[in-house]
Amino acid sequence: MRLGCTLILKEVAHRRVGFFLSLVAATVAVALCVAIWMTQSAAEKETRRNARDIGSNVFIIPGSVDIYDYHQSGYSQKTMGEEAVDKMVSAGKISYNHLIPTLTAELSLRGRKVRLTGTATAKHPQQRPSKSKMGVVVEPGHVHLGSEVGRLLGAKKGEEIVLFGRNWNVERIAPEMGTVDDITILTDLGDAQSVLERPGQISEIKAISCVQCDTPEDRSLATLRTELAKILPDTRVYLMKEIADARVKQRRMMDSYSPFVIVVLLIASAVWLGILAAINVRDRINEIGLMRAIGYGSGIIGFLVLGRAALVGVLAALFGCVIGYFLALTYGPEMFPVTAGAIRADWSLFGFALLAAPLLAMFASFVPAAVAVRHDPAITLRQDRIG
């Protein structure tokens, strides 16, 4: 064993370039795998957050609403009690989350039809707590104006305006969206109820479906409707297919992307290490033949090739983990600013890398090692005599 280690170190010192190239390839693979693994949790959380921010994909409206009127106007003209949200919150584990009550109506403003929408902070069922906020939160006494409404009123952010007989502070003027949002005035739910003289009433409840992503669409909608019928029998629910599909596709893509990249990195690294090991064996074929001729067995020959590969793997694990930690902790928060807190140094990766990297390097060098072990020393001696 000591002789084999000495020969490996001497060979590394003699063929520094080849060893360095192998070390670089393995180190890059380890570093990238560690960095990807450490940022995976933040990436998944940010993907879920972005998917959530696409918008609500479930809409709960009073059962008496005419569906033709609902789709033509874009909102429910009939209302239901605000306590409907509280019933869903206390219903236990249901397939709904991020429940946002809203009240919407059309009003006349300076000869134009505008839409007034009151909204409240999202609520969560007791079995589905959430620390993150969803939706736009408007403080009481404040308004968010759509771009066209802001232009109509000549309003500016931060100033006070008079609307519907009340004073409001303009908290935000939204950029042009090209949708009905451009002619919408967004307020706190309580303020909208006061303006419209509909205390305790809401038009609809916006929510996000929490049915498993791999559930077929018809079963997903059936699950939502079955659960809602038990909680709010006088309502009906609609699932926005495009938004739901977009959310599912985004999450599935993220779930499969990181493992795919890691597998590609490992395969590419193994192929590269195998090629370099084959070149190393080819360059040492005369040396190997002479060693076999003077009595060294297959064990020591194989140990020289595989031991060199193991040394590459150990050093790559050491350097790669340090670099991977640095990349994840330095650049991870910039890539995933919303969920940067989920990026932490996972020291268990260090032990795993110390085990996996040498094994991968040895596996990649197995074929070259087999060639070296099976080499016939007579061929080397015959070539030397001819030379």
N, C-alpha and C positions, 0 to 999 in steps of 0.2 A: 504493500500500500504506500509506504513512504517513498519507495523508488518510483512508483507511478506518479505520485504527486510532484516529486522533483522533476521528472521528465516533462510533465505537463507545464510546469512553470518555466522550464528552460525553453520549451517549444513556443510558449506564449511570448517570451522575450525575443525569440528569434524571428517569429512571424507576427510582428506587432500589428501590421496593417490589417491582415485578415481577422485577427482577434478583435481589433477595434471595430471593424465593420459589423461583425457579429454582435458585439456588445451594443453598438448604437441601435441596430435593428430591434434587438430584444428590449432595450431600455425604452425606446419610443413606444413600442407596443404596451409595455407595462404602464408607462406614464399615462398614456391615453386611456387605457382601460380603467386605471384607478381614478382619473379625473372624471370620466363618464359615469363610473359607478357612484362616486361621491356626489355628483350633481343630479343623479337620477331622481332622487326623492324630490328635490326642488323642481326639476323639470316636470315631473308628474303633477305636482301640486299646482305649478303655474299653468300647465295645460288644462287642468280641471278648472282653475280660476278663469282662464281665457274662454274655455268652453261655456262656463256659467255666464260670463259677461256677454256672450252672444245674445242673450236675452231669454226671457221666459218662453217656454215652449208648451205650457199648459195654461188654459184660460177657463175659469169657472164662472158661469153667468147664471142669472135666475132662470129657472125652468120655463117661465112664461114668455121668455124673449122669442120673438119671431126670427128665425135664423136668416131669412132673406133680409130683413131690416138690419140685423146685426152685421152681416157682411157688407151691405151697401153703405152703412154709416161708419163702420169700423169700430164701433163700441156699443155697449149695451145701454139702451135708452130707459130700461127699467132697472130698478134697484132691489137690493136685499139688505137685511140687517148686518151691521158690522160684526155682530157676535158670531157670524158664520166662520170668521177666521179663528176666533177663540175655540170653537168646537173642533176645528181641524187640528189646532195646536195640541189640544188635550186628548186627541183620539188615539194616541200611542204611535206605534211604528206604522207609518203609512208610506205609500209610494209618491209622496209629494214633499217638496221642501222649498224654502225661500218663498214663503207666502206673502205676497204684496197686495194689500187691498187698495183699490183705486176707485175714484168717482169722477166720471167724465160727462160733460155736457157741452153743447154748442151755444155760444152767446154772440150777440152783436156788439162790435166794437168799431166805432167810427165808420159805420156803414159796411163793415166787413164781417163775415162769419169767422169766428175764431173758436178754438177748442180749449176749454178750461179743464184741466186734469189735476185732481188732488191725489197725492200718494203718501204712503206711510212707510216707515222702516220695515224691512222684511222680518217676518216672524218664522219660527222653526218649530216643527212638531217636537214633543218632549223626547222622543227616541232618536231625533236627528239634530242634535245641537250643532251649531256652527259659529266659529269665531269671526269669520269673514262677513263683511257686509255686501249686500247686493242691491243694485238699483240706485236711483238718484234720491238722495235725502235732501229735502227742502225744509229749512227752518221756518217756523211760524212767522208770518208777517213778511216773508220774502217770496220772490217769484223768480223763476227761470223763464226767460222769454225766447220763443223761437225766432229765427233770424228775420222772418217777414214781419212778425209782430213788433220786434224791436225797431225795425225800419219804419213801420206804420206809426209808432208812438214817438219816434225820434229819441228813444231812451238810451241811456248809457249805463254801463255797469257801475254800481255803487250809489246811484242817485235814487231819490224817492219819487214815486209816481202815484197818481190817483187812478184806481181802476175799480169799477163797480161800486163806487161810493166809499172806497177804503184806501188808506195809504199803504203803499208797499215799498219795500226796498228791493231794487233790482240786484239780485245776487249773481246772475249770470245771463249773458246773451249768447245763445248757442250759435255755432257756425251753421252755414247753410247745409242742410242734410238732403234736400231733394225729396223729402217725405212730408207727411202730415205734421211732423214735429216742427216744421218751419212756421206753422200757424197755430202752435200750441202754447198755452200759458200753463206752466207747471207750478203748483203750489203744494203746501202742506195739506194733508187730507182734511184736517179739522177746519182749515180756512176755506177749502172748497165746499165743505158741507155747510158752512155759515153763509157763504155767498149764494149758494144755490138753494138755501133754506131746506136742506135735507139732512137734519142732524141724525147721526148714527147710521146713515145709509151709505152703501157702496154700489158701484156698477158691476164690478167683477173682481175676481181674485186671480192675480197672475202667480204662476208657480213654475217649478222645474220638476219634471218627471224623474223619479229615482228608480224606475224599473230597470232591471239589469240590461246592459247594452246589447247583449246577444238575444234578447227576447224579441220575437217577431212583432211587427208593428200592430197587427190585429190583436194579438194577445196582450200587448202592452196597453193599448187603449181599453181593452176589455177589463184589465186589472184596475186601471184608473177609475173607470166608471163603476165597477163593482164596489170598490172601496168608498167612493164618493156617495153612492146610493145609501150606504149605511150611516154616513155621517150627516150629509145634507141631501135628503131625498128630493127636495124641491129645486134642485139645481141641475145643470148639465155641464159637461166638461168637453173641451176640444183640444186635441193635440196638434200643434203646428209641425207637420211632418218635415218640412225643409230645415227648420231650426233643430229639431230633434236629430235628424240624420247628420247634419253638420257637426253637432256635438259628439255623436257616436263615432263618426269617422275620424275626428281630430284625436279623440282619446285612444282609439285603436291604433292610429298611426304612431302615437307617442309610445304606447305600450310595446310595440314591435320594433321601433327604430333603434333604441339603444342596444338591445340584445343583438340585433342584426349587425350594427357597427362593431361591437366587441368581437363577434364571431369572425367578421371579415378581417379585423386587425390580427386576430390570433392565427387565422389561416395564412394571411400574407406574411406574417412574421415567421411562421413555421416553414413556409416554402423558402423564404430568403435564407433562414438559418440552415436549412437542408442543402441549399445550393452552395453556401459558403463552406459547409462541412465537407461536401463532396470535393470542392476545389482543394481544401486543405489536405484531404486524404490523397488526392491525385498528386499534389506537390510532395507528399511524404512517402510515396509508394516505394521508392528505393530504400528509404530509411526503414520502412516497415518490413520490407523483404529481408534486409540485413539483420534486423532484430529477430525475425523468425529463424533465419539461418543459424544464428549463434545461440539459439535455444529459448528465446522468449516465447511463451505460449499465447494462445488465443485470448486468454483472460486479460493479460497485461495490454495486449494490442487494443482490445475493445475498451479497456479502462482508459487508455490514452485518449481515444476519440470521444467517448461518452463523458469522461471526467472533464475534458475541456469544455464540452457543451454544458455540463452542470455548473462549472465555474462561470461561464457566460450568464447562465440563468440566475445564479446567486447575486452576482454583481448587478445585473439588470434589475433584479427585484429591489436591491438597495437604492440604486440611483433612480430607478423608475418611480418608486413610491415617493421619494422626496420631491421629484419633479411633478408627479401627479398631484400630491397634496398642495404644492405651490400653485399649480394651474387652477385647481378647483377652488381653493380659498381666495385666490387673487382675482381671477377672472369670472368665476362662477357667479358672484353677486352682481356683476355687470350684465351677465347674460340673463339672469333670472332675478331681477330687482325686487319683484313682489314677494317672492318666497325665498329670499336669500338666507333667512334664518334657518332653513332646513339643511343648509350646507355645513356639515361639520366633519372634522377629521375622524375618519373611521380607522382606528388603529388595528382592527382585526384584519384589514386588507393587507397589512404588512406581513403578518404571518402566512396568510393565504398566498401572497405573491412569492414569498420565500419557498413555498412548497410547489406552487404551480409553474413558476417560470423555469426552474431547472428541469422539471418533468417535461415541459413543452420543448425545451431546447434539446433534451436527450431524445425525445420522440422524433424530433425533426432530424436528428443525426443518426438515427437507428440504421437506415439503409447504408449511408457511408461507412458506419462502423462495421456492418455486416460484410461489406466489400473488403474492408481492411483485414478483418479476421480471416476471410476465405482466400486472401491473396497467397499464391504459391511462391515461396522464396526461390524456388528453382528458376522461375522466370526472371527474377531480378539478377541472380547470379549469371544466367545465360546472357542477359543483355549487357552486363558489365564485362563479360569475357569478350563478347563481340565488339563492344566499344573499345 
